[in-house]
Amino acid sequence: QVQLVESGGGLVQAGGSLDLSCAASGSILRVNTWEWYRQAPGQQRELVAQITRGGIENYQDSVKGRFTISRDNVLNIVYLRMNSLKPEDTAVYYCSADVQATGREVFRTYWGQGTQVTVSS
């Protein structure tokens, strides 16, 4: 069984920074793409950033230059460094990963439980 556990959310003033992390545990053979999503109240979940196993990063336009995604392929952890936070960044942030479990040939997408990020003005 594979689990993703997030940490690092909280309350911060506008202009501040927060670091999120998400660790995958269980019988993992390989993690391909990691992604961070967020969902604000009354809004659809949206992709914030993604990073491939080879380290190629992609960002939503609204966070480019402010957020940085990174990963540790040995520890199976993904990070999201969020700088210059704005009130509109307030949301529940979710990580997801495409994981090949031990003994399996196919990849499956797993999700974290979500962590609240609140940016006050």
Secondary structure, DSSP 8 states (H G I E B T S, - for coil): --EEEEE--EEEETT--EEEEEEEESSEEEEEEEEEEEE-TTS--EEEEEE-TT--EEE-GGGTTTEEEEEETTTTEEEEEE-S--GGG-EEEEEEEEEEETT-SS-EEEE---EEEEEE-
